[in-house]
Amino acid sequence: MRTILLVSSAAVAALVAGVALVGYSPSACSCVTPIDTLTHSAGLDLPGVAVPAATIEAGLNRTMRGRSADPASTDFLYYRCQPPLPDRLVCRVPVEESPLLTRGLDVTYHTVRGRISHVSVRRSVWL
Protein backbone atom coordinates (compact mmCIF):
# COMPACT_ATOMS: atom_id res chain seq x y z
CA MET A 1 0.00 0.00 0.00
CA ARG A 2 2.82 2.36 0.90
CA THR A 3 4.55 1.67 -2.46
CA ILE A 4 1.37 2.48 -4.42
CA LEU A 5 0.97 5.74 -2.50
CA LEU A 6 4.62 6.65 -3.09
CA VAL A 7 4.46 5.86 -6.84
CA SER A 8 1.17 7.70 -7.36
CA SER A 9 2.49 10.75 -5.45
CA ALA A 10 5.59 10.81 -7.65
CA ALA A 11 3.44 10.50 -10.79
CA VAL A 12 1.20 13.38 -9.70
CA ALA A 13 4.24 15.54 -8.88
CA ALA A 14 5.78 14.76 -12.29
CA LEU A 15 2.51 15.57 -14.05
CA VAL A 16 2.19 18.91 -12.23
CA ALA A 17 5.82 19.78 -13.00
CA GLY A 18 5.35 18.86 -16.66
CA VAL A 19 2.23 20.99 -17.02
CA ALA A 20 3.96 23.89 -15.28
CA LEU A 21 6.94 23.66 -17.63
CA VAL A 22 4.75 23.50 -20.74
CA GLY A 23 2.79 26.54 -19.53
CA TYR A 24 6.02 28.41 -18.77
CA SER A 25 8.01 27.55 -21.89
CA PRO A 26 8.23 30.21 -24.59
CA SER A 27 7.19 29.27 -28.11
CA ALA A 28 9.64 27.20 -30.10
CA CYS A 29 10.19 29.84 -32.77
CA SER A 30 11.99 33.10 -32.23
CA CYS A 31 9.18 34.99 -33.91
CA VAL A 32 9.24 38.70 -34.57
CA THR A 33 5.99 40.54 -33.90
CA PRO A 34 4.17 42.31 -36.73
CA ILE A 35 4.77 45.71 -35.12
CA ASP A 36 8.52 45.00 -34.90
CA THR A 37 8.52 44.03 -38.58
CA LEU A 38 6.67 47.25 -39.44
CA THR A 39 9.04 49.47 -37.46
CA HIS A 40 11.99 47.70 -39.11
CA SER A 41 10.40 48.38 -42.53
CA ALA A 42 10.19 52.02 -41.49
CA GLY A 43 13.94 52.07 -40.91
CA LEU A 44 13.60 52.01 -37.13
CA ASP A 45 15.56 49.27 -35.37
CA LEU A 46 13.75 49.43 -32.03
CA PRO A 47 12.35 45.96 -31.29
CA GLY A 48 9.98 45.91 -28.34
CA VAL A 49 9.92 49.72 -28.00
CA ALA A 50 6.62 51.59 -28.39
CA VAL A 51 7.04 53.95 -31.34
CA PRO A 52 4.51 56.75 -32.05
CA ALA A 53 2.36 56.32 -35.17
CA ALA A 54 3.70 59.59 -36.62
CA THR A 55 7.29 58.32 -36.39
CA ILE A 56 6.36 55.06 -38.12
CA GLU A 57 4.50 57.02 -40.81
CA ALA A 58 7.50 59.26 -41.49
CA GLY A 59 9.79 56.24 -41.69
CA LEU A 60 7.48 54.34 -44.05
CA ASN A 61 7.18 57.39 -46.28
CA ARG A 62 10.98 57.39 -46.57
CA THR A 63 11.44 53.66 -47.16
CA MET A 64 8.32 52.50 -49.02
CA ARG A 65 7.73 55.29 -51.56
CA GLY A 66 7.97 53.93 -55.10
CA ARG A 67 7.67 50.25 -54.14
CA SER A 68 5.00 47.95 -55.53
CA ALA A 69 1.76 47.79 -53.55
CA ASP A 70 1.00 44.16 -54.36
CA PRO A 71 -0.66 42.59 -51.25
CA ALA A 72 0.99 39.25 -52.10
CA SER A 73 4.51 40.71 -51.94
CA THR A 74 6.77 39.95 -49.00
CA ASP A 75 6.42 43.54 -47.73
CA PHE A 76 2.83 42.78 -46.70
CA LEU A 77 2.84 39.08 -45.78
CA TYR A 78 2.57 39.58 -42.00
CA TYR A 79 -0.29 42.07 -42.02
CA ARG A 80 -4.00 41.83 -42.65
CA CYS A 81 -4.10 43.80 -45.90
CA GLN A 82 -7.17 44.67 -47.95
CA PRO A 83 -7.41 46.85 -51.08
CA PRO A 84 -10.69 48.74 -50.34
CA LEU A 85 -10.12 51.00 -53.36
CA PRO A 86 -7.93 50.58 -56.44
CA ASP A 87 -5.58 53.32 -55.23
CA ARG A 88 -5.22 52.10 -51.61
CA LEU A 89 -3.99 49.17 -49.62
CA VAL A 90 -5.01 49.15 -45.94
CA CYS A 91 -3.14 46.88 -43.53
CA ARG A 92 -4.07 46.18 -39.92
CA VAL A 93 -1.03 45.62 -37.74
CA PRO A 94 -1.84 44.25 -34.28
CA VAL A 95 0.09 45.67 -31.33
CA GLU A 96 -1.91 44.38 -28.33
CA GLU A 97 -4.47 41.59 -28.44
CA SER A 98 -7.04 40.58 -25.84
CA PRO A 99 -9.95 38.15 -26.09
CA LEU A 100 -12.35 41.00 -26.93
CA LEU A 101 -10.36 43.73 -28.68
CA THR A 102 -7.25 44.20 -30.71
CA ARG A 103 -5.35 47.47 -30.56
CA GLY A 104 -2.98 48.30 -33.33
CA LEU A 105 -2.25 50.41 -36.35
CA ASP A 106 -4.15 50.93 -39.58
CA VAL A 107 -1.49 51.53 -42.21
CA THR A 108 -2.83 52.94 -45.49
CA TYR A 109 -0.58 52.73 -48.52
CA HIS A 110 -1.78 55.26 -51.12
CA THR A 111 -0.83 54.23 -54.63
CA VAL A 112 -0.45 55.67 -58.11
CA ARG A 113 -0.27 53.12 -60.94
CA GLY A 114 0.42 50.29 -58.48
CA ARG A 115 3.32 52.06 -56.75
CA ILE A 116 3.23 53.53 -53.25
CA SER A 117 3.05 57.32 -53.35
CA HIS A 118 2.67 57.93 -49.61
CA VAL A 119 1.72 56.17 -46.39
CA SER A 120 -0.56 57.19 -43.53
CA VAL A 121 -0.61 55.48 -40.13
CA ARG A 122 -3.19 55.82 -37.37
CA ARG A 123 -3.88 54.01 -34.13
CA SER A 124 -6.98 51.81 -34.22
CA VAL A 125 -9.06 49.40 -32.16
CA TRP A 126 -11.06 46.57 -33.72
CA LEU A 127 -12.85 43.40 -32.70
Order of alpha helices (4+ residues) and beta strands (2+ residues): alpha-alpha-alpha-beta-beta-beta-beta
